[in-house]
């Protein structure tokens, strides 16, 4: 158990140390964020803020995860999925920021990368970890075997989670703080399922994102970019697969789910009726345009994330005590 605490502290310290080294480099390379013209006016001042700061998070995650749990295949698989999505995000950021092509990677290119990672995740988890192809239903205490269709399910979990975290990354510290809470919840879940090495991965992720907040909290000195947001989503999705808690991830990541749903609802409403449900989507921008300060929106969403995580842990406890 000491290793879990040590890993969190090391990740936090590495993020604090790496930040001042990476941020000036990103600034010199002119890896600056462009701001949506249709976004809130107060965001215009953020134009030019260095992006691709996800490099800081990934560096701070990798070091303690490998040092304290490098003998675990589960941790290496989680790192593979996380770094794989980080590379996808980095390429996307590079195309948008450096090559000045606003759309970044084409959708089919991203999907191809995610399909390959989903296949690898499923194959290794099923073949070498005995994960099986069943889906655990919380509270009911039953498992449903999806057979070959499980591969499709995991692809949807990966794509849904990474896109949801990516959509959440729209305010200073929002995605990083919410991920910190979710990662800590998953550390508890991993300990509960007797997966201490995977718990080390989770606290390393939490320490890395918490340390990153030192530079990403309002006013942000650096943004994580797709390099960070896709990697964070991949990390959470991978851990949920290896703990058979894919459905519990929907609750732990409740804020991410709401952010994604707000975009879906907005698009469907506008295309079908010509009217918008929200002042702007994702929903964090709705509250900004309604008059909330950026700090208030972020704080409330962090607290919501903590509540969702607590509810998920209660559901886990109830499920293991006999269900409903």
N, C-alpha and C positions, 0 to 999 in steps of 0.2 A: 504493500500500500504506500510505502514511502516513495517508491519510484513514481507513482501517480502525482504526488505533490511536487516532487523534484522536476518532473517533466513540465508541469504547468509553469513553474517559476523560471526554468531555463528558457522556455519558449517566450515568455513575457520579456525577459531580459534581452534575449537575442533580437526581438522586434525593436526594443528601445535602442539597441546599439546599431542595428542595421539601418534603421530609418534615416539618421543623419548622413549616412554614406550613400544611400540610394537616391534620396530626394534631390540633392544638388545635381547628381548625375542625370536624372530624368529632366531636370530643368535645363541643364546645359545641352542635352540632346533635343530640347524643345518638344518633349513629349507632353504637350499641353492639351487639356480637355477643351473640346468645343461645347457650347451650350445651345440647347434647342431654342430656336427663336420663339416658338409658341409657348415656352415654359414661363414660370413666374419671373417677373422682371428682376426680383432681388437676386436671381441666380446669374444674371449677366456679369456680375462682378467676379464670378468664379472662373470666367473664361481664362484659359492659359494655366490654370492650376495643374501641376504635374499629375499624370495618370499612370497606369500600369503599376501602381503601388502594391498590387497583389504579390509582386516579387518579394516584398518585405514579409508578408504573411507566410508565403510558401517556404522561405528560408528559415523562418522561426519555427515552422511546423516540422520540417524535415529533420533538423538537427536533434532535438530531444526524442522524436519518435523513433529514429534509427538507433540512437545511443541507448535508450532505455528499453526498447522493444524490437530491436532489429532482428531478433531470432524468430519473429512471428510472421508466418505467411499471411495471416489476416491483415497485419499492419502494412506489409509490402503491397498487398492487393489494394488496400485503401489508399496508399500513397500513389500507386499507379493510376487509379481512377482520378484522384485529386489532381496530380500533376498533369495527367493527360488532358483534363479539362482546362487546367491552367495554361497549357501550351496552346490549346484551341483559342482561349481568350486572349492570349498574348498576340497570336497571329491576327486575330480580329482587331485588337487595339492598334497594332502596328499598321494595318491597312487603313484604318480610319484616321489615326492621328498623324502618322508619318507620310503615308502615301496619299493622304487627303481624299480617300474614297469613302464617303460617308456611310455606305451600307456595310462596309467590312466584308467578312466572309459571306459567301452565298449560303443560303439556307441549306441547300443540298450538301454543301461541303461540311458544314457543322454537323448535320445529321449523320453523314457518313462516319465522321470521327466518333460521334456518340454511339452509333450502332456497333462499331468495332469495340468500343470500351464496354458496352453493355454485354456483348457476346463474351468478351474476355472475363468480365466480372462473373457472369453466370456460369461459364464453363469451369473456371477455377474453383468457385464456391461450391458447385455441385459435385465436381469430379474429385477434388482434392481435400475439401473441407466437410464433405457429407452434408452440405446444406439442404439438399433436396429441392423439390420444385413446388413445395406447399406454401400456402399463405396463411399466416396465423391471424385469427379473428379475435381481437381483444374483447374482453367481457364474456363472450360466448365460450371461450376456451376451446375452440375447434380449429382444425387445420383443413384447408381445402387444397387438394393437389391439382395444380394447373397443367402438369406435364410439360410438353414442349411449348405451350402457350406462356409459360412462366418467363421465357426469354423476352417475349413481347411486353409483358407486364413490367419487367425490370427496365427495359428501354424507356417505357412511359414514365417510370419513377425517376430515372436519370434526367430525361428531357424536362419533365415537369418541375423537378426540384431546381435544376440549374437555371431554368428560365425564370422561375419565381424569385430566386435569390437575386438574379440579375435585375429584375424589375424593381426589387426592393432597394437596390443600390442607387437611390436618387437624391438622398439628403446626406449631409455630413454625419458620418458615424452610424447611420441607420442600419445598414446591412451588417457591418462589423459587430455592432453591439447586439443585434438580434441573434447573430450566429454564435456569439460568445455564450449567450444564455442557452441556445439550443444544443451546443456542443457539451456544455456542462450537464444538461439533462441526459444526453446520450452517454456521458461518462458514467452516470448513476445506473443507467439501463445496462451498460456493458458489465459493470461490477455485479449487478443483480443476476446476469446470465453467466457469471463466472468467466468473463473474458477480460482479464486485467490488462493484457497487452493492448487490446482495442480501446480500453478505457484510457490508457496512456496516450494513444493517438488522439482521442477526443479532448483530453485536457491540454494536450499540446496545441491542438487547434484553438481551443478557448484562450490559452495563454497568448498565442500568436495574434489573434484578433483583438484581444484586450490591449496588448502592447501597441498594435497598429492604431488603436483609437487615440493614442497619445498624439498622433500626427493627422488623424482623420476626423477627430471631433471638431465641431464648429468653433472657429472658422478653419476648415480643412487646409492643411499644407500639402496634402497629396490625396488622390483618389485611388481606389483599388482597381478600377477599370474592370473590363471583362476578364482580365487575367486573374483577378481575385474572386469576382462574384461567381464565375462559372466553376472555379476550383472549389469554392466553399459549398456550392450546391452539390457538386460531385462527391465531396467528402461526406456530407450528411447522408446522401443517398446510398453510398457504399456501405456505411456503417449500419444503416437500416436493413440492408439486404443481409448482411452477415449476422445480424441479431434477430432476423425474421420479424422485424417490427416495421415493415413498410407502411402499414396502416396507422401505426402509432406516430410515424413521421408526419402524417397529415395534421396531427394535433400539436406535436412539438413545434412544428414549423407553421403554426396557425397564422402568424403574421404574413409569412411568405404566401400562403394559400389565399389569404384575403387580398393581398396586393395583385396576385395573378387574376383572381376572379373579378376584381374591379375593372381590369383592362378588358377581359372577355365580355363582361356585362355592358361596358361602355361601347364597345365595338358593335355588339349585337343590337343594342338599343338605337345607336345612331344610324346603322345601316337599314334597320327595319322601320324605324319611325322618324328618323331625322332629328331626334332629340337626344340629349345627353343626360344620363342619370347623375353623373358627378360633374363638378365644375371642371375637373381635369383628372385624368387617370395616368399612372397608378394612383391609388387613393390617398397616398401621403400628400400629393399635390393638391388634392381637393381641400384638405384641411388648411394647407398653406393659403390658398386663394380665399378660404373662408375667414381668414384673419389670424390664424394661429402662427406664432413664431416658429422658426425652424427648430429651435431647441425644444419647444413644447411638443411638437409633433414627434420628434425623435424620442423624447423621454416617455411619452404616452405609449408609443409603439414598443419600446423596450419593456415597459411594465406589462403590456399585453402579451409580449413574448414570454415573460416570466410566468404569467398566469397560465398560458397555454401549456408550458412545460410542466408546471405543477399539476395541472389537470391530467396530463399524460402519465405522470408518475403515479397519481392516484389510481387511474384506470389500470395501470400495470399491477399495482398492489392488489386491487380488487380481483383482477383476472387470475392472479396466481393464488389467491385465497379461496378460489372456488367459482369465481365469476358470478353472473346474475341468474 
